[in-house]
Amino acid sequence: MVKGKKIRQKDQPRRVPERTCIACRNKRPKRALKRIVRTPTGEIIVDETGKANGRGAYICARRECWEQALKRGSLARALRATPTAETLEVLRAYAVKLPLETEATETTGASEVMKEAKDGTDSP
Ligand SMILES: [Zn+2]
């Protein structure tokens, strides 16, 4: 797992940060994943900004992976915390809104449709 790796966001030429989905174990560009965070106060939330403090876990932005992660307890393991029933509800509700399958988000050379990605994590 990621261990206090220091990432300098200076001028690294188009290095796409990759994360592993805790459900399917596939490596994907960070923006193709959703981040879930256990905040320092112990809350488990979906981190839309990718910047929240706490222990994070990444899951593909597709329902299948979420359901798998919630069902198998991969999330609990990754976060080292068991989500409460309430939290699970919230996460499930969130998962329902995700597409069943990702639509070829990362086919190389496809296009630059990712403009609308709202998280400014990669841009200074
Ligand atoms: Zn996945």
Backbone and ligand atoms as CSV (ligand in chain L), in Angstrom:
chain,resi,resn,atom,element,x,y,z
A,1,MET,N,N,0.839,-1.204,0.000
A,1,MET,CA,C,0.000,0.000,0.000
A,1,MET,C,C,0.871,1.250,0.000
A,2,VAL,N,N,0.250,2.343,-0.177
A,2,VAL,CA,C,1.006,3.580,-0.242
A,2,VAL,C,C,1.529,3.927,1.145
A,3,LYS,N,N,2.785,4.125,1.189
A,3,LYS,CA,C,3.379,4.390,2.491
A,3,LYS,C,C,4.112,5.722,2.479
A,4,GLY,N,N,3.504,6.697,3.029
A,4,GLY,CA,C,4.121,8.016,3.147
A,4,GLY,C,C,5.028,8.398,1.994
A,5,LYS,N,N,4.563,8.140,0.819
A,5,LYS,CA,C,5.375,8.500,-0.338
A,5,LYS,C,C,5.208,9.987,-0.586
A,6,LYS,N,N,6.296,10.638,-0.758
A,6,LYS,CA,C,6.180,12.071,-0.979
A,6,LYS,C,C,6.112,12.367,-2.468
A,7,ILE,N,N,5.043,12.984,-2.831
A,7,ILE,CA,C,4.898,13.303,-4.244
A,7,ILE,C,C,5.104,14.791,-4.456
A,8,ARG,N,N,6.099,15.073,-5.214
A,8,ARG,CA,C,6.349,16.467,-5.541
A,8,ARG,C,C,5.574,16.811,-6.798
A,9,GLN,N,N,4.749,17.785,-6.689
A,9,GLN,CA,C,3.997,18.143,-7.880
A,9,GLN,C,C,4.631,19.327,-8.578
A,10,LYS,N,N,5.896,19.216,-8.842
A,10,LYS,CA,C,6.543,20.345,-9.497
A,10,LYS,C,C,6.298,20.292,-10.981
A,11,ASP,N,N,7.322,19.967,-11.719
A,11,ASP,CA,C,7.017,19.852,-13.128
A,11,ASP,C,C,7.345,18.464,-13.632
A,12,GLN,N,N,6.612,17.542,-13.090
A,12,GLN,CA,C,6.767,16.192,-13.587
A,12,GLN,C,C,6.012,16.091,-14.893
A,13,PRO,N,N,6.714,15.718,-15.908
A,13,PRO,CA,C,6.059,15.633,-17.208
A,13,PRO,C,C,5.007,14.540,-17.235
A,14,ARG,N,N,3.793,14.961,-17.334
A,14,ARG,CA,C,2.622,14.105,-17.465
A,14,ARG,C,C,2.733,12.730,-16.825
A,15,ARG,N,N,3.144,12.695,-15.621
A,15,ARG,CA,C,3.127,11.426,-14.917
A,15,ARG,C,C,1.772,11.290,-14.257
A,16,VAL,N,N,1.020,10.322,-14.705
A,16,VAL,CA,C,-0.314,10.137,-14.144
A,16,VAL,C,C,-0.224,9.293,-12.889
A,17,PRO,N,N,-0.667,9.855,-11.803
A,17,PRO,CA,C,-0.621,9.085,-10.564
A,17,PRO,C,C,-1.593,7.918,-10.629
A,18,GLU,N,N,-1.134,6.768,-10.252
A,18,GLU,CA,C,-2.002,5.600,-10.316
A,18,GLU,C,C,-2.327,5.082,-8.931
A,19,ARG,N,N,-3.505,4.558,-8.837
A,19,ARG,CA,C,-3.934,3.967,-7.574
A,19,ARG,C,C,-4.554,2.615,-7.861
A,20,THR,N,N,-4.561,1.797,-6.853
A,20,THR,CA,C,-5.143,0.475,-7.025
A,20,THR,C,C,-6.544,0.437,-6.428
A,21,CYS,N,N,-7.458,-0.060,-7.201
A,21,CYS,CA,C,-8.821,-0.218,-6.712
A,21,CYS,C,C,-8.835,-1.338,-5.674
A,22,ILE,N,N,-9.466,-1.078,-4.545
A,22,ILE,CA,C,-9.442,-2.090,-3.488
A,22,ILE,C,C,-10.367,-3.252,-3.803
A,23,ALA,N,N,-11.230,-3.099,-4.783
A,23,ALA,CA,C,-12.141,-4.186,-5.120
A,23,ALA,C,C,-11.562,-5.083,-6.205
A,24,CYS,N,N,-11.229,-4.502,-7.342
A,24,CYS,CA,C,-10.777,-5.341,-8.451
A,24,CYS,C,C,-9.260,-5.409,-8.543
A,25,ARG,N,N,-8.590,-4.627,-7.718
A,25,ARG,CA,C,-7.129,-4.628,-7.659
A,25,ARG,C,C,-6.457,-4.151,-8.941
A,26,ASN,N,N,-7.200,-3.503,-9.770
A,26,ASN,CA,C,-6.598,-2.960,-10.984
A,26,ASN,C,C,-6.007,-1.590,-10.709
A,27,LYS,N,N,-4.909,-1.351,-11.370
A,27,LYS,CA,C,-4.307,-0.035,-11.257
A,27,LYS,C,C,-4.932,0.882,-12.286
A,28,ARG,N,N,-5.274,2.056,-11.837
A,28,ARG,CA,C,-5.898,2.996,-12.747
A,28,ARG,C,C,-5.399,4.391,-12.451
A,29,PRO,N,N,-5.532,5.250,-13.438
A,29,PRO,CA,C,-5.221,6.648,-13.148
A,29,PRO,C,C,-6.142,7.145,-12.047
A,30,LYS,N,N,-5.581,7.927,-11.178
A,30,LYS,CA,C,-6.295,8.382,-10.010
A,30,LYS,C,C,-7.688,8.929,-10.313
A,31,ARG,N,N,-7.797,9.617,-11.434
A,31,ARG,CA,C,-9.070,10.276,-11.688
A,31,ARG,C,C,-10.155,9.305,-12.147
A,32,ALA,N,N,-9.775,8.090,-12.421
A,32,ALA,CA,C,-10.775,7.086,-12.784
A,32,ALA,C,C,-11.299,6.381,-11.543
A,33,LEU,N,N,-10.788,6.807,-10.417
A,33,LEU,CA,C,-11.188,6.176,-9.164
A,33,LEU,C,C,-11.862,7.176,-8.246
A,34,LYS,N,N,-12.623,6.645,-7.330
A,34,LYS,CA,C,-13.191,7.483,-6.286
A,34,LYS,C,C,-12.399,7.219,-5.016
A,35,ARG,N,N,-12.248,8.252,-4.240
A,35,ARG,CA,C,-11.499,8.080,-3.002
A,35,ARG,C,C,-12.454,8.096,-1.818
A,36,ILE,N,N,-12.233,7.167,-0.952
A,36,ILE,CA,C,-12.992,7.140,0.290
A,36,ILE,C,C,-12.000,7.367,1.406
A,37,VAL,N,N,-12.385,8.178,2.332
A,37,VAL,CA,C,-11.455,8.559,3.379
A,37,VAL,C,C,-12.035,8.314,4.756
A,38,ARG,N,N,-11.165,7.824,5.606
A,38,ARG,CA,C,-11.534,7.812,7.020
A,38,ARG,C,C,-10.865,9.031,7.620
A,39,THR,N,N,-11.653,9.975,7.985
A,39,THR,CA,C,-11.111,11.228,8.483
A,39,THR,C,C,-10.508,11.030,9.869
A,40,PRO,N,N,-9.711,11.998,10.287
A,40,PRO,CA,C,-9.107,11.892,11.621
A,40,PRO,C,C,-10.151,11.772,12.724
A,41,THR,N,N,-11.355,12.190,12.452
A,41,THR,CA,C,-12.397,12.070,13.477
A,41,THR,C,C,-13.124,10.735,13.381
A,42,GLY,N,N,-12.703,9.913,12.437
A,42,GLY,CA,C,-13.283,8.580,12.380
A,42,GLY,C,C,-14.470,8.450,11.438
A,43,GLU,N,N,-14.782,9.522,10.769
A,43,GLU,CA,C,-15.874,9.472,9.807
A,43,GLU,C,C,-15.398,8.838,8.512
A,44,ILE,N,N,-16.279,8.148,7.858
A,44,ILE,CA,C,-15.917,7.601,6.563
A,44,ILE,C,C,-16.743,8.294,5.492
A,45,ILE,N,N,-16.052,8.961,4.599
A,45,ILE,CA,C,-16.751,9.773,3.612
A,45,ILE,C,C,-16.189,9.550,2.211
A,46,VAL,N,N,-16.987,9.890,1.221
A,46,VAL,CA,C,-16.489,9.890,-0.138
A,46,VAL,C,C,-15.797,11.225,-0.342
A,47,ASP,N,N,-14.563,11.143,-0.717
A,47,ASP,CA,C,-13.774,12.351,-0.852
A,47,ASP,C,C,-13.749,12.811,-2.306
A,48,GLU,N,N,-14.627,13.709,-2.624
A,48,GLU,CA,C,-14.742,14.154,-4.012
A,48,GLU,C,C,-13.546,14.986,-4.452
A,49,THR,N,N,-12.900,15.620,-3.523
A,49,THR,CA,C,-11.794,16.489,-3.891
A,49,THR,C,C,-10.479,15.731,-3.984
A,50,GLY,N,N,-10.413,14.588,-3.337
A,50,GLY,CA,C,-9.169,13.836,-3.331
A,50,GLY,C,C,-8.133,14.440,-2.406
A,51,LYS,N,N,-8.578,15.364,-1.606
A,51,LYS,CA,C,-7.613,16.066,-0.772
A,51,LYS,C,C,-7.884,15.955,0.716
A,52,ALA,N,N,-8.930,15.278,1.049
A,52,ALA,CA,C,-9.293,15.199,2.460
A,52,ALA,C,C,-8.206,14.494,3.250
A,53,ASN,N,N,-8.071,14.904,4.481
A,53,ASN,CA,C,-7.104,14.268,5.365
A,53,ASN,C,C,-7.611,12.927,5.833
A,54,GLY,N,N,-6.700,12.060,6.061
A,54,GLY,CA,C,-7.092,10.788,6.627
A,54,GLY,C,C,-6.605,9.633,5.798
A,55,ARG,N,N,-7.030,8.471,6.212
A,55,ARG,CA,C,-6.617,7.274,5.515
A,55,ARG,C,C,-7.549,7.033,4.338
A,56,GLY,N,N,-6.990,6.908,3.179
A,56,GLY,CA,C,-7.833,6.809,1.996
A,56,GLY,C,C,-7.798,5.453,1.332
A,57,ALA,N,N,-8.855,5.163,0.623
A,57,ALA,CA,C,-8.914,3.953,-0.185
A,57,ALA,C,C,-9.531,4.346,-1.518
A,58,TYR,N,N,-9.102,3.666,-2.562
A,58,TYR,CA,C,-9.604,4.020,-3.879
A,58,TYR,C,C,-10.440,2.893,-4.463
A,59,ILE,N,N,-11.524,3.278,-5.073
A,59,ILE,CA,C,-12.393,2.311,-5.743
A,59,ILE,C,C,-12.750,2.890,-7.107
A,60,CYS,N,N,-12.755,2.044,-8.115
A,60,CYS,CA,C,-13.141,2.480,-9.447
A,60,CYS,C,C,-14.489,3.193,-9.399
A,61,ALA,N,N,-14.661,4.108,-10.307
A,61,ALA,CA,C,-15.935,4.806,-10.367
A,61,ALA,C,C,-16.964,3.963,-11.104
A,62,ARG,N,N,-17.152,2.778,-10.654
A,62,ARG,CA,C,-18.200,1.951,-11.216
A,62,ARG,C,C,-18.833,1.108,-10.125
A,63,ARG,N,N,-20.102,0.908,-10.304
A,63,ARG,CA,C,-20.889,0.327,-9.238
A,63,ARG,C,C,-20.384,-1.045,-8.801
A,64,GLU,N,N,-20.029,-1.812,-9.773
A,64,GLU,CA,C,-19.606,-3.170,-9.476
A,64,GLU,C,C,-18.511,-3.220,-8.406
A,65,CYS,N,N,-17.541,-2.404,-8.586
A,65,CYS,CA,C,-16.426,-2.403,-7.647
A,65,CYS,C,C,-16.869,-1.949,-6.259
A,66,TRP,N,N,-17.740,-0.987,-6.243
A,66,TRP,CA,C,-18.212,-0.494,-4.949
A,66,TRP,C,C,-18.959,-1.577,-4.200
A,67,GLU,N,N,-19.832,-2.226,-4.927
A,67,GLU,CA,C,-20.622,-3.250,-4.262
A,67,GLU,C,C,-19.730,-4.367,-3.758
A,68,GLN,N,N,-18.763,-4.656,-4.547
A,68,GLN,CA,C,-17.833,-5.693,-4.143
A,68,GLN,C,C,-17.070,-5.279,-2.887
A,69,ALA,N,N,-16.601,-4.061,-2.905
A,69,ALA,CA,C,-15.817,-3.569,-1.776
A,69,ALA,C,C,-16.652,-3.522,-0.506
A,70,LEU,N,N,-17.909,-3.137,-0.656
A,70,LEU,CA,C,-18.767,-3.035,0.519
A,70,LEU,C,C,-19.171,-4.418,1.015
A,71,LYS,N,N,-19.399,-5.281,0.081
A,71,LYS,CA,C,-19.852,-6.613,0.434
A,71,LYS,C,C,-18.744,-7.428,1.098
A,72,ARG,N,N,-17.602,-7.364,0.510
A,72,ARG,CA,C,-16.526,-8.230,0.994
A,72,ARG,C,C,-15.716,-7.649,2.136
A,73,GLY,N,N,-16.060,-6.434,2.470
A,73,GLY,CA,C,-15.321,-5.835,3.562
A,73,GLY,C,C,-13.935,-5.351,3.163
A,74,SER,N,N,-13.696,-5.241,1.868
A,74,SER,CA,C,-12.395,-4.735,1.446
A,74,SER,C,C,-12.194,-3.316,1.943
A,75,LEU,N,N,-13.297,-2.604,1.986
A,75,LEU,CA,C,-13.209,-1.223,2.424
A,75,LEU,C,C,-12.784,-1.134,3.879
A,76,ALA,N,N,-13.423,-1.935,4.686
A,76,ALA,CA,C,-13.083,-1.946,6.105
A,76,ALA,C,C,-11.600,-2.264,6.289
A,77,ARG,N,N,-11.141,-3.190,5.502
A,77,ARG,CA,C,-9.748,-3.585,5.615
A,77,ARG,C,C,-8.829,-2.458,5.181
A,78,ALA,N,N,-9.184,-1.856,4.067
A,78,ALA,CA,C,-8.329,-0.800,3.532
A,78,ALA,C,C,-8.273,0.410,4.454
A,79,LEU,N,N,-9.387,0.674,5.096
A,79,LEU,CA,C,-9.439,1.855,5.958
A,79,LEU,C,C,-9.100,1.521,7.397
A,80,ARG,N,N,-8.973,0.257,7.660
A,80,ARG,CA,C,-8.744,-0.212,9.029
A,80,ARG,C,C,-9.802,0.322,9.965
A,81,ALA,N,N,-11.008,0.269,9.493
A,81,ALA,CA,C,-12.130,0.711,10.298
A,81,ALA,C,C,-13.381,0.096,9.713
A,82,THR,N,N,-14.283,-0.275,10.557
A,82,THR,CA,C,-15.517,-0.849,10.054
A,82,THR,C,C,-16.557,0.244,9.910
A,83,PRO,N,N,-17.054,0.395,8.711
A,83,PRO,CA,C,-18.082,1.422,8.519
A,83,PRO,C,C,-19.338,1.056,9.294
A,84,THR,N,N,-19.973,2.032,9.856
A,84,THR,CA,C,-21.226,1.780,10.549
A,84,THR,C,C,-22.305,1.478,9.515
A,85,ALA,N,N,-23.405,0.936,9.975
A,85,ALA,CA,C,-24.517,0.629,9.080
A,85,ALA,C,C,-24.948,1.885,8.339
A,86,GLU,N,N,-24.901,2.963,9.052
A,86,GLU,CA,C,-25.293,4.242,8.470
A,86,GLU,C,C,-24.365,4.643,7.331
A,87,THR,N,N,-23.090,4.502,7.596
A,87,THR,CA,C,-22.108,4.829,6.573
A,87,THR,C,C,-22.278,3.930,5.361
A,88,LEU,N,N,-22.509,2.677,5.613
A,88,LEU,CA,C,-22.699,1.740,4.511
A,88,LEU,C,C,-23.873,2.164,3.640
A,89,GLU,N,N,-24.915,2.630,4.298
A,89,GLU,CA,C,-26.076,3.118,3.564
A,89,GLU,C,C,-25.675,4.247,2.624
A,90,VAL,N,N,-24.954,5.171,3.179
A,90,VAL,CA,C,-24.535,6.330,2.394
A,90,VAL,C,C,-23.671,5.896,1.215
A,91,LEU,N,N,-22.762,4.997,1.486
A,91,LEU,CA,C,-21.864,4.547,0.423
A,91,LEU,C,C,-22.626,3.763,-0.644
A,92,ARG,N,N,-23.577,2.990,-0.191
A,92,ARG,CA,C,-24.376,2.236,-1.161
A,92,ARG,C,C,-25.190,3.169,-2.027
A,93,ALA,N,N,-25.752,4.155,-1.380
A,93,ALA,CA,C,-26.545,5.130,-2.126
A,93,ALA,C,C,-25.653,5.829,-3.150
A,94,TYR,N,N,-24.444,6.064,-2.756
A,94,TYR,CA,C,-23.503,6.708,-3.667
A,94,TYR,C,C,-23.187,5.777,-4.841
A,95,ALA,N,N,-22.982,4.531,-4.516
A,95,ALA,CA,C,-22.619,3.550,-5.540
A,95,ALA,C,C,-23.710,3.407,-6.601
A,96,VAL,N,N,-24.927,3.518,-6.157
A,96,VAL,CA,C,-26.047,3.362,-7.079
A,96,VAL,C,C,-26.013,4.417,-8.183
A,97,LYS,N,N,-25.441,5.542,-7.858
A,97,LYS,CA,C,-25.393,6.618,-8.838
A,97,LYS,C,C,-24.262,6.444,-9.842
A,98,LEU,N,N,-23.382,5.545,-9.541
A,98,LEU,CA,C,-22.250,5.338,-10.438
A,98,LEU,C,C,-22.658,4.444,-11.607
A,99,PRO,N,N,-21.970,4.595,-12.709
A,99,PRO,CA,C,-22.284,3.725,-13.845
A,99,PRO,C,C,-21.899,2.284,-13.536
A,100,LEU,N,N,-22.606,1.384,-14.156
A,100,LEU,CA,C,-22.300,-0.017,-13.944
A,100,LEU,C,C,-20.915,-0.355,-14.456
A,101,GLU,N,N,-20.641,0.171,-15.589
A,101,GLU,CA,C,-19.334,-0.040,-16.197
A,101,GLU,C,C,-18.746,1.310,-16.539
A,102,THR,N,N,-17.451,1.408,-16.452
A,102,THR,CA,C,-16.859,2.650,-16.927
A,102,THR,C,C,-16.815,2.601,-18.437
A,103,GLU,N,N,-17.144,3.697,-19.038
A,103,GLU,CA,C,-17.165,3.709,-20.488
A,103,GLU,C,C,-15.806,4.087,-21.031
A,104,ALA,N,N,-15.012,3.112,-21.248
A,104,ALA,CA,C,-13.713,3.296,-21.879
A,104,ALA,C,C,-13.052,4.613,-21.516
A,105,THR,N,N,-12.949,4.855,-20.250
A,105,THR,CA,C,-12.404,6.137,-19.819
A,105,THR,C,C,-10.949,6.308,-20.201
A,106,GLU,N,N,-10.249,5.229,-20.248
A,106,GLU,CA,C,-8.817,5.409,-20.386
A,106,GLU,C,C,-8.212,4.776,-21.623
A,107,THR,N,N,-8.981,4.703,-22.655
A,107,THR,CA,C,-8.395,4.223,-23.887
A,107,THR,C,C,-7.376,5.260,-24.333
A,108,THR,N,N,-6.233,4.808,-24.626
A,108,THR,CA,C,-5.175,5.750,-24.932
A,108,THR,C,C,-5.434,6.483,-26.239
A,109,GLY,N,N,-5.117,7.757,-26.203
A,109,GLY,CA,C,-5.274,8.551,-27.401
A,109,GLY,C,C,-6.710,8.777,-27.803
A,110,ALA,N,N,-7.622,8.460,-26.920
A,110,ALA,CA,C,-9.026,8.616,-27.258
A,110,ALA,C,C,-9.375,10.079,-27.506
A,111,SER,N,N,-9.394,10.820,-26.466
A,111,SER,CA,C,-9.719,12.231,-26.604
A,111,SER,C,C,-9.476,12.899,-25.266
A,112,GLU,N,N,-9.780,14.146,-25.202
A,112,GLU,CA,C,-9.560,14.835,-23.944
A,112,GLU,C,C,-10.871,15.272,-23.341
A,113,VAL,N,N,-11.721,14.323,-23.235
A,113,VAL,CA,C,-13.048,14.614,-22.708
A,113,VAL,C,C,-13.021,14.820,-21.204
A,114,MET,N,N,-11.837,14.660,-20.626
A,114,MET,CA,C,-11.785,14.701,-19.181
A,114,MET,C,C,-11.688,16.118,-18.628
A,115,LYS,N,N,-11.938,17.074,-19.469
A,115,LYS,CA,C,-11.851,18.457,-19.038
A,115,LYS,C,C,-12.720,18.746,-17.840
A,116,GLU,N,N,-13.887,18.177,-17.856
A,116,GLU,CA,C,-14.830,18.492,-16.807
A,116,GLU,C,C,-14.484,17.859,-15.463
A,117,ALA,N,N,-13.423,17.142,-15.449
A,117,ALA,CA,C,-13.001,16.592,-14.168
A,117,ALA,C,C,-12.795,17.747,-13.209
A,118,LYS,N,N,-13.559,17.725,-12.166
A,118,LYS,CA,C,-13.589,18.921,-11.338
A,118,LYS,C,C,-12.504,18.964,-10.291
A,119,ASP,N,N,-11.935,17.843,-9.986
A,119,ASP,CA,C,-10.910,17.881,-8.972
A,119,ASP,C,C,-9.654,18.475,-9.565
A,120,GLY,N,N,-9.194,19.523,-8.986
A,120,GLY,CA,C,-8.030,20.184,-9.553
A,120,GLY,C,C,-6.744,19.585,-9.054
A,121,THR,N,N,-6.764,18.301,-8.754
A,121,THR,CA,C,-5.606,17.718,-8.095
A,121,THR,C,C,-4.346,17.742,-8.939
A,122,ASP,N,N,-4.530,17.654,-10.231
A,122,ASP,CA,C,-3.346,17.543,-11.056
A,122,ASP,C,C,-2.850,18.877,-11.584
A,123,SER,N,N,-3.714,19.858,-11.474
A,123,SER,CA,C,-3.271,21.153,-11.953
A,123,SER,C,C,-2.923,22.016,-10.759
A,124,PRO,N,N,-1.901,22.768,-10.869
A,124,PRO,CA,C,-1.442,23.579,-9.749
A,124,PRO,C,C,-2.432,24.675,-9.359
L,1,ZN,ZN,ZN,-12.225,-1.629,-9.427
